[in-house]
Structure formats: structure tokens, C-alpha cells
């Protein structure tokens, strides 16, 4: 990945002014992706609860949704490791 930021000795990040627009675009794309990930996770939880309440834990749909929930959770935990929430 082509980085737009550089870390200073103080631990802060800076962006070269000539690449500011591209850095803002990438940040916006990341924010959209993160929002979609958290929204997806929030939507899966009640759906899984309903399937569980209906006794459908063995269905393909339930298992696929549970797998997606675990993938989402893993990605969110990875991002949290870097202070992204």
C-alpha cells in the first residue's frame, strides 16, 4: 500500500501537503468501510438471536451468519489493537 502519512519522532502523523486530497479520500474510504463493518455486526446480532430462539442453530443460514459475525469481530478487534474504534 502506498502510504500518505509519515510518523514523526514525537509519534504524530503528518501528510505531505501535495498529497493531502488523496489522504483525505483514503481516510473517507476507510471510515465508510469501518462504518459498514460495525453496521453489519450490529444487524447480525438480533438476526442470530431470532434464529436461535426459533431453534434454527443448525441451519446453513445461521452458520453463515455466525461465521460472518466472527469475521467481523476479528476485524474489529484487529483495528482496536491499533486504537481504531
KADA-V537831 format. One record per pair of residues at least 12 apart in sequence whose ideal C-beta (glycine too) atoms are under 10 Angstrom apart, sorted by sequence separation. I is the first residue (numbers start at 0). J is the second residue. D is the distance in whole Angstrom. If there is no record, write none. Layout:
I,J,D / I,J,D
This chain:
2,14,10 / 3,15,8 / 14,26,10 / 49,61,10 / 50,62,10 / 47,60,10 / 4,18,9 / 46,60,9 / 47,61,7 / 50,64,7 / 51,65,10 / 3,18,5 / 46,61,9 / 50,65,9 / 2,18,10 / 3,19,8 / 1,18,9 / 3,20,10 / 47,64,6 / 3,21,6 / 4,22,7 / 46,64,6 / 47,65,6 / 3,22,4 / 1,21,9 / 2,22,9 / 3,23,9 / 44,64,10 / 47,67,10 / 3,24,9 / 4,25,10 / 43,64,6 / 47,68,7 / 3,25,6 / 4,26,10 / 42,64,10 / 43,65,8 / 46,68,9 / 2,25,10 / 3,26,9 / 1,25,9 / 43,67,6 / 44,68,7 / 0,25,9 / 43,68,5 / 42,68,10 / 43,69,10 / 40,67,9 / 39,67,7 / 40,68,7 / 43,71,7 / 39,68,9 / 43,72,10 / 40,70,10 / 41,71,10 / 39,70,10 / 40,71,4 / 39,71,6 / 40,72,7 / 38,71,10 / 36,70,10 / 37,71,8 / 40,74,9 / 36,71,6 / 40,75,7 / 35,71,10 / 36,72,10 / 37,74,10 / 36,74,6 / 37,75,7 / 36,75,7 / 33,74,9 / 37,78,10 / 32,74,10 / 33,75,9 / 36,78,8 / 33,78,7 / 37,84,9 / 29,78,10 / 33,83,7 / 33,84,9 / 29,83,9
